[in-house]
Amino acid sequence: MLADPRVDAVYVPVPNHLHARWTIAAAEAGKHVLCEKPLALTADEAQTMVDVCERAGVAFMEAFMYRLHPSWERTRELVDEGTIGELVAVDSWFSYFNDDPDNIRNIAEVGGGALMDIGCYCIDLSRLLFGAEPTAVASRMRRDPVQHVDTTTSVLLGFERGAATFTCSTRAKADQYVTIHGTDGRIHLDVPFNIPADRSTEVVVHTGKALPAHADGEVHRFGPTDPYTVQGERFAAAVLAGTTVPTLPSEGVATMRVLDRVVAAAEAEGLSP
C-alpha cells in the first residue's frame, strides 16, 4: 500500500508499539499520516516520528478526535471568553472494565495500560485548556501483578494558573466526565472523550450562586456528530489544501512528555500492589 502512488495519506491505528514503525515507513514513502493516540511509547520516540515527517515534507497529526467535536470547540471558546471567570481547575475521570489478558490494552510490551490508553486523553485535555505545560506532576499507580500494566492511575498536574486532576482505570465501571472550574462558574461534560455519534451532546455551564453547583445551568446542545468523521475530513482538507493540520504534531510530543513524567513520578513514589 505504501508503494501505491494512488495513496496520498494513511491512518495508523495499530497497537502503540507499532506507531513509530509504520508512521516512519509511511512518511519515508511520501504519505501523509494520521496516527492514533498516544503517538508513541515515549516522548523521544514521538519526537523522532515528528522529525522524520518534517524531513519527508508530509503532514502528521495525532488522532485525538474529541478535540475537533463541536462540543469541545464551544467549550474552549467559553473558557477563553471568561464565561466561568479565570480557569482554576480541571477534573476528569475516564474508565472502563477490561481484564482480558489477551487484549492489547493489558499487554505491557505493546504499550498497554490505563494511562497509555485513556489517561492520555486527560493529559491532552488539561494541556489544551490551560494552554501550557504542567510545572509539577504527582501520580499514583496500581499495577496488575500478572499483566504488569497500570490498571488505575490518579494524577495531579500543577500549572501556573491552576491544577488538573484525573483518574483513569481499566478496572472500574465504564464512565467518563470532565468538570472545568473557574472563579465564576463551572462547565460540565458527560462522555467527553468517546463522544457518541448517534445522539446529541450537552455542555452544561453553571454560573449561578445556588448550591449545589449543578442546581441550575445553561445547556448548550449539539446534534449527533461523529468525531471520527470530523477528524478525517479536517485532516484530509488540510492535506489537500497544503495547510496546517488542526492539531500540530508538537502537541502529541508534549503530551508524551507529560505522560513520561507521570510514570516517573509514580515510580519515584513506589507503585501500589
C-alpha positions as CSV (number, residue, x, y, z in Angstrom):
1,M,0.0,0.0,0.0
2,L,2.8,2.4,0.8
3,A,4.2,1.9,-2.7
4,D,0.9,2.7,-4.3
5,P,1.0,6.1,-6.0
6,R,-2.8,6.4,-5.7
7,V,-2.5,6.6,-1.9
8,D,-1.8,10.1,-0.6
9,A,-2.3,9.5,3.2
10,V,-2.6,6.7,5.7
11,Y,-4.3,6.2,9.1
12,V,-2.2,4.3,11.6
13,P,-4.5,2.6,14.1
14,V,-2.1,-0.3,15.1
15,P,-1.0,-1.1,18.7
16,N,1.0,1.6,20.4
17,H,4.4,0.0,20.0
18,L,4.0,-0.1,16.2
19,H,3.0,3.6,15.8
20,A,6.6,4.8,15.2
21,R,7.5,1.9,12.8
22,W,4.6,2.5,10.5
23,T,4.5,6.3,10.7
24,I,8.1,6.4,9.8
25,A,7.6,3.9,6.9
26,A,4.7,5.9,5.6
27,A,6.5,9.2,5.8
28,E,9.5,7.8,4.0
29,A,7.2,6.6,1.3
30,G,5.8,10.2,0.9
31,K,2.5,9.5,2.6
32,H,0.7,11.9,5.0
33,V,0.0,10.3,8.4
34,L,-2.9,10.4,10.8
35,C,-1.7,8.4,13.8
36,E,-3.7,7.1,16.7
37,K,-3.0,8.3,20.2
38,P,-0.7,8.3,22.0
39,L,1.8,9.0,19.3
40,A,4.4,6.6,20.7
41,L,5.8,4.8,23.7
42,T,8.0,7.7,24.8
43,A,8.4,11.4,24.1
44,D,11.8,10.7,22.4
45,E,10.2,8.2,20.1
46,A,7.4,10.7,19.3
47,Q,9.9,13.4,18.5
48,T,11.7,11.1,16.1
49,M,8.4,10.5,14.3
50,V,7.8,14.2,14.0
51,D,11.4,14.8,12.7
52,V,11.0,12.1,10.0
53,C,7.7,13.6,8.9
54,E,9.2,17.1,8.7
55,R,12.1,15.9,6.6
56,A,9.8,14.0,4.3
57,G,7.6,17.0,3.9
58,V,4.4,15.2,4.8
59,A,1.6,16.2,7.1
60,F,1.5,14.4,10.5
61,M,-1.3,14.6,13.1
62,E,-2.2,12.7,16.3
63,A,-5.8,11.3,16.3
64,F,-7.3,12.9,19.4
65,M,-10.7,13.1,17.7
66,Y,-12.5,14.7,20.6
67,R,-10.6,18.0,20.1
68,L,-12.5,18.7,16.8
69,H,-16.0,17.9,18.0
70,P,-18.3,21.0,18.1
71,S,-19.0,20.5,21.8
72,W,-15.3,20.8,22.7
73,E,-14.7,23.7,20.2
74,R,-17.5,25.6,22.0
75,T,-16.2,24.6,25.4
76,R,-12.8,26.0,24.6
77,E,-14.5,29.3,23.4
78,L,-16.4,29.5,26.7
79,V,-13.3,29.1,28.8
80,D,-11.3,31.6,26.6
81,E,-14.1,34.1,26.7
82,G,-14.1,34.1,30.5
83,T,-17.6,32.7,30.8
84,I,-16.7,31.0,34.1
85,G,-14.1,33.6,35.1
86,E,-10.5,32.6,35.4
87,L,-9.7,28.9,35.0
88,V,-8.9,27.3,38.3
89,A,-9.0,23.5,37.9
90,V,-9.9,20.7,35.5
91,D,-11.2,17.4,37.0
92,S,-11.5,14.4,34.7
93,W,-12.5,10.7,35.0
94,F,-12.2,8.0,32.3
95,S,-12.7,4.3,33.0
96,Y,-13.9,1.0,31.6
97,F,-13.6,-2.6,32.8
98,N,-11.3,-4.9,30.8
99,D,-9.2,-7.7,32.5
100,D,-8.8,-9.8,29.4
101,P,-5.1,-10.9,29.4
102,D,-5.1,-11.3,25.6
103,N,-6.3,-7.7,25.0
104,I,-3.6,-5.4,23.8
105,R,-4.6,-2.9,26.5
106,N,-3.4,-5.4,29.1
107,I,-0.1,-6.3,27.5
108,A,2.8,-4.1,28.7
109,E,5.2,-4.9,25.8
110,V,2.8,-3.3,23.3
111,G,2.2,-0.1,25.3
112,G,-0.9,-1.2,27.2
113,G,-2.3,0.1,30.5
114,A,-4.8,2.7,31.6
115,L,-2.5,5.7,31.4
116,M,-1.4,5.0,27.8
117,D,-4.9,4.0,26.6
118,I,-7.2,6.6,28.2
119,G,-5.2,8.7,30.6
120,C,-3.5,10.3,27.6
121,Y,-6.9,12.0,26.8
122,C,-7.0,13.6,30.2
123,I,-3.4,14.9,29.9
124,D,-4.0,16.2,26.4
125,L,-7.2,18.0,27.6
126,S,-5.5,19.5,30.6
127,R,-2.8,21.0,28.4
128,L,-5.3,22.2,25.9
129,L,-7.5,24.1,28.4
130,F,-4.6,25.7,30.3
131,G,-2.7,26.4,27.1
132,A,0.5,25.5,28.9
133,E,2.7,22.7,30.1
134,P,2.5,21.5,33.8
135,T,5.1,22.8,36.1
136,A,4.6,19.9,38.6
137,V,3.4,16.3,38.3
138,A,2.3,13.9,41.1
139,S,0.8,10.4,40.5
140,R,-0.1,7.1,42.0
141,M,-0.5,3.9,40.0
142,R,-1.9,0.5,40.7
143,R,-0.5,-2.3,38.5
144,D,-1.8,-5.7,37.7
145,P,0.8,-8.1,39.3
146,V,0.5,-10.6,36.4
147,Q,-0.1,-8.3,33.4
148,H,2.3,-5.6,34.6
149,V,0.2,-2.8,33.3
150,D,-1.3,0.0,35.3
151,T,-4.9,-0.6,35.9
152,T,-5.7,2.6,37.8
153,T,-3.7,5.8,37.8
154,S,-4.5,9.0,39.6
155,V,-2.7,12.2,38.6
156,L,-2.3,15.8,39.8
157,L,-0.8,18.2,37.2
158,G,0.2,21.6,38.5
159,F,0.0,24.6,36.1
160,E,1.0,28.2,36.8
161,R,-2.7,29.2,36.7
162,G,-4.2,26.2,38.4
163,A,-4.3,22.4,38.5
164,A,-5.7,19.4,36.7
165,T,-6.6,16.1,38.4
166,F,-7.7,12.9,36.8
167,T,-8.1,9.2,37.4
168,C,-8.1,6.6,34.6
169,S,-8.9,3.0,35.1
170,T,-9.4,-0.2,33.2
171,R,-10.8,-2.0,36.3
172,A,-13.8,0.3,37.1
173,K,-17.3,0.6,35.7
174,A,-17.3,2.5,32.4
175,D,-17.7,6.2,33.0
176,Q,-16.4,9.5,31.6
177,Y,-16.8,13.1,32.7
178,V,-14.9,16.4,32.8
179,T,-15.7,19.3,35.1
180,I,-14.0,22.6,34.5
181,H,-13.9,25.0,37.4
182,G,-13.5,28.8,37.2
183,T,-13.7,31.7,39.6
184,D,-17.2,32.5,38.5
185,G,-18.7,29.1,37.5
186,R,-18.1,25.7,36.1
187,I,-18.6,23.7,32.9
188,H,-19.5,20.0,32.9
189,L,-19.5,17.4,30.1
190,D,-20.5,13.8,30.3
191,V,-18.9,11.3,28.0
192,P,-16.5,13.9,26.8
193,F,-14.0,11.7,25.1
194,N,-15.7,8.8,23.3
195,I,-18.5,11.1,22.2
196,P,-21.5,9.2,20.8
197,A,-22.0,9.8,17.1
198,D,-25.7,8.8,17.2
199,R,-27.1,11.2,19.8
200,S,-26.9,14.9,20.8
201,T,-24.2,16.1,23.2
202,E,-24.6,18.6,26.0
203,V,-22.2,21.2,27.6
204,V,-23.7,22.5,30.8
205,V,-22.5,25.9,32.1
206,H,-23.2,26.8,35.7
207,T,-22.6,30.4,36.7
208,G,-25.4,30.9,39.3
209,K,-24.9,31.1,43.1
210,A,-27.2,28.3,44.0
211,L,-25.9,25.2,45.8
212,P,-25.4,22.5,44.8
213,A,-23.5,24.0,41.9
214,H,-25.4,21.8,39.4
215,A,-28.8,23.2,40.7
216,D,-29.0,25.5,37.7
217,G,-27.2,25.7,34.4
218,E,-27.3,26.8,30.8
219,V,-27.3,23.9,28.4
220,H,-25.5,24.0,25.1
221,R,-26.7,21.2,22.8
222,F,-25.0,19.8,19.7
223,G,-26.6,17.5,17.3
224,P,-25.4,14.0,16.5
225,T,-21.8,14.3,15.2
226,D,-19.3,11.6,14.5
227,P,-16.0,12.9,15.9
228,Y,-14.0,10.4,13.7
229,T,-15.7,11.7,10.6
230,V,-15.0,15.3,11.5
231,Q,-11.4,14.4,12.3
232,G,-10.9,12.6,9.0
233,E,-12.5,15.4,7.0
234,R,-10.4,18.1,8.7
235,F,-7.2,16.2,8.2
236,A,-8.0,15.5,4.6
237,A,-8.9,19.1,3.9
238,A,-5.6,20.3,5.3
239,V,-3.6,17.8,3.3
240,L,-5.5,18.7,0.0
241,A,-5.1,22.4,0.7
242,G,-1.5,22.1,1.9
243,T,-2.4,24.0,5.1
244,T,-1.5,23.3,8.7
245,V,-3.3,20.3,10.3
246,P,-5.8,21.1,13.0
247,T,-3.6,19.5,15.8
248,L,0.1,20.2,15.5
249,P,2.4,17.2,15.9
250,S,4.3,19.1,18.6
251,E,1.1,18.7,20.7
252,G,1.5,15.0,20.6
253,V,5.1,15.1,21.7
254,A,4.3,17.5,24.6
255,T,1.5,15.1,25.8
256,M,4.0,12.3,25.7
257,R,6.5,14.3,27.7
258,V,3.9,14.7,30.4
259,L,2.9,11.1,30.2
260,D,6.6,10.2,30.8
261,R,6.7,12.4,33.8
262,V,3.5,10.8,35.2
263,V,5.2,7.4,35.0
264,A,8.4,8.7,36.6
265,A,6.5,10.3,39.4
266,A,4.6,7.1,40.2
267,E,7.8,5.1,40.1
268,A,9.6,7.6,42.4
269,E,6.8,7.2,45.0
270,G,6.5,3.5,44.6
271,L,3.7,1.6,42.9
272,S,0.9,0.2,45.0
273,P,0.4,-3.6,44.6
